[in-house]
């Protein structure tokens, strides 16, 4: 009778440990949820960056040309200035 009790107790302890610490346990579930939240925040950041870059690309396209943005990009990328400007470094 004692052996059955000890066997059932050991089996119960094993399953409890597996439910908490195992590959599909409570701690692993919490870890996966936290990682999912981190990845969702990263995805949101990347989607905002893609939207910003698509906006800049569309503003420099042939269909819609933003002259202020074109001037800004020419100054930043190519280092161009107008003839009446002075550059101070």
Residue frames as qw, qx, qy, qz and C-alpha x, y, z in Angstrom:
[[0.000, 0.885, 0.465, 0.000, 0.00, 0.00, 0.00],
 [0.312, -0.792, 0.115, 0.512, 2.85, 2.37, 0.84],
 [0.432, -0.114, 0.599, 0.664, 4.50, 1.57, -2.50],
 [0.219, 0.652, 0.635, 0.351, 1.35, 2.58, -4.37],
 [0.160, -0.941, -0.225, 0.197, 1.18, 5.81, -2.45],
 [0.399, -0.610, 0.346, 0.591, 4.86, 6.61, -3.07],
 [0.411, 0.174, 0.683, 0.578, 4.50, 5.64, -6.73],
 [0.115, 0.817, 0.529, 0.201, 1.46, 7.88, -7.15],
 [0.280, -0.890, -0.027, 0.359, 3.24, 10.69, -5.30],
 [0.445, -0.359, 0.498, 0.651, 6.35, 10.38, -7.50],
 [0.321, 0.429, 0.687, 0.491, 4.22, 10.24, -10.64],
 [0.032, -0.918, -0.395, 0.012, 2.28, 13.31, -9.52],
 [0.354, -0.763, 0.177, 0.512, 5.51, 15.18, -8.79],
 [0.457, -0.042, 0.613, 0.643, 6.88, 14.25, -12.21],
 [0.209, 0.648, 0.619, 0.392, 3.80, 15.52, -14.03],
 [0.186, -0.935, -0.213, 0.212, 3.73, 18.68, -11.93],
 [0.426, -0.548, 0.358, 0.625, 7.38, 19.35, -12.75],
 [0.376, 0.205, 0.674, 0.602, 6.73, 18.70, -16.46],
 [0.083, 0.823, 0.540, 0.156, 3.70, 21.01, -16.42],
 [0.230, -0.929, -0.023, 0.289, 5.75, 23.84, -14.93],
 [0.307, -0.683, 0.484, 0.452, 9.26, 23.37, -16.37],
 [0.679, 0.157, 0.662, 0.277, 8.76, 21.25, -19.50],
 [0.245, 0.049, 0.515, 0.820, 8.88, 22.22, -23.17],
 [0.210, -0.521, -0.549, -0.619, 5.16, 22.96, -23.08],
 [0.406, -0.462, -0.633, 0.471, 5.06, 24.13, -19.47],
 [0.103, -0.922, -0.350, 0.130, 3.90, 27.31, -17.84],
 [0.360, -0.687, 0.216, 0.592, 7.33, 28.99, -17.84],
 [0.375, 0.033, 0.649, 0.661, 7.86, 28.22, -21.52],
 [0.130, 0.735, 0.622, 0.235, 4.41, 29.64, -22.34],
 [0.204, -0.912, -0.129, 0.332, 5.23, 32.88, -20.50],
 [0.414, -0.441, 0.447, 0.659, 8.56, 33.09, -22.33],
 [0.319, 0.318, 0.707, 0.545, 6.90, 32.55, -25.72],
 [0.021, 0.874, 0.484, 0.034, 4.25, 35.20, -25.00],
 [0.289, -0.816, 0.088, 0.493, 6.92, 37.73, -23.98],
 [0.390, -0.185, 0.603, 0.670, 8.88, 36.98, -27.15],
 [0.233, 0.587, 0.696, 0.341, 5.69, 37.37, -29.18],
 [0.087, -0.936, -0.274, 0.202, 5.05, 40.79, -27.64],
 [0.359, -0.616, 0.342, 0.612, 8.62, 41.86, -28.40],
 [0.353, 0.093, 0.715, 0.597, 8.35, 40.68, -31.99],
 [0.142, 0.779, 0.598, 0.124, 4.98, 42.42, -32.42],
 [0.168, -0.901, -0.029, 0.400, 6.52, 45.70, -31.24],
 [0.372, -0.377, 0.558, 0.639, 9.45, 45.21, -33.62],
 [0.318, 0.422, 0.745, 0.407, 7.03, 44.49, -36.48],
 [0.032, 0.909, 0.398, -0.117, 5.12, 47.68, -35.71],
 [0.270, -0.755, 0.243, 0.546, 8.36, 49.68, -35.78],
 [0.367, -0.113, 0.705, 0.597, 9.41, 48.13, -39.09],
 [0.252, 0.647, 0.686, 0.218, 5.99, 48.73, -40.65],
 [0.049, -0.939, -0.157, 0.303, 6.19, 52.41, -39.66],
 [0.320, -0.560, 0.477, 0.597, 9.67, 52.63, -41.20],
 [0.361, 0.222, 0.774, 0.471, 8.45, 50.99, -44.42],
 [0.150, 0.838, 0.525, 0.004, 5.51, 53.41, -44.59],
 [0.169, -0.862, 0.098, 0.468, 7.86, 56.37, -44.11],
 [0.333, -0.334, 0.645, 0.601, 10.19, 55.15, -46.84],
 [0.319, 0.481, 0.756, 0.308, 7.29, 54.44, -49.21],
 [0.049, 0.924, 0.304, -0.228, 6.08, 58.00, -48.60],
 [0.216, -0.717, 0.362, 0.555, 9.51, 59.41, -49.46],
 [0.376, -0.014, 0.782, 0.497, 9.74, 57.19, -52.54],
 [0.266, 0.686, 0.662, 0.139, 6.32, 58.22, -53.80],
 [0.034, -0.929, -0.107, 0.352, 7.17, 61.89, -53.25],
 [0.185, -0.611, 0.538, 0.550, 10.22, 61.50, -55.50],
 [0.564, 0.261, 0.753, 0.216, 8.43, 59.51, -58.22],
 [0.147, 0.119, 0.497, 0.847, 7.62, 60.77, -61.72],
 [0.173, -0.636, -0.687, -0.307, 3.89, 61.01, -60.95],
 [0.369, -0.907, -0.185, -0.081, 4.33, 63.27, -57.93],
 [0.637, 0.267, -0.242, 0.682, 7.46, 65.34, -57.49],
 [0.421, -0.871, -0.204, 0.151, 8.00, 67.21, -54.23],
 [0.483, 0.729, -0.169, 0.455, 10.51, 69.93, -55.11],
 [0.360, -0.793, 0.361, -0.334, 11.37, 70.66, -51.48],
 [0.893, -0.278, 0.353, 0.014, 12.22, 67.02, -50.86],
 [0.819, 0.467, 0.059, 0.328, 14.21, 66.86, -54.09],
 [0.154, 0.849, -0.270, 0.427, 16.19, 69.94, -53.03],
 [0.620, -0.641, 0.392, -0.227, 16.80, 68.45, -49.59],
 [0.951, -0.020, 0.278, 0.133, 18.00, 65.14, -51.04],
 [0.645, 0.659, -0.067, 0.382, 20.27, 66.88, -53.57],
 [0.105, -0.841, 0.366, -0.385, 21.86, 68.83, -50.74],
 [0.744, -0.482, 0.431, -0.168, 22.27, 65.82, -48.42],
 [0.930, 0.088, 0.327, 0.143, 23.31, 63.13, -50.89],
 [0.694, 0.546, 0.126, 0.452, 25.16, 65.09, -53.56],
 [0.489, -0.464, -0.119, 0.729, 26.36, 68.01, -51.48],
 [0.268, 0.521, 0.397, 0.706, 24.90, 70.54, -53.90],
 [0.118, -0.615, -0.366, 0.689, 24.30, 74.18, -53.02],
 [0.376, 0.860, 0.329, 0.105, 22.86, 77.14, -54.91],
 [0.559, 0.441, -0.032, 0.701, 25.16, 79.77, -56.36],
 [0.125, -0.727, 0.065, -0.671, 23.98, 82.42, -53.90],
 [0.808, -0.573, -0.081, -0.109, 24.63, 80.30, -50.77],
 [0.173, 0.672, -0.642, 0.325, 27.68, 80.13, -48.54],
 [0.882, -0.230, -0.412, -0.001, 28.61, 76.91, -46.72],
 [0.167, -0.716, 0.518, -0.437, 30.05, 77.24, -43.22],
 [0.867, -0.074, -0.493, 0.020, 31.62, 74.11, -41.71]]
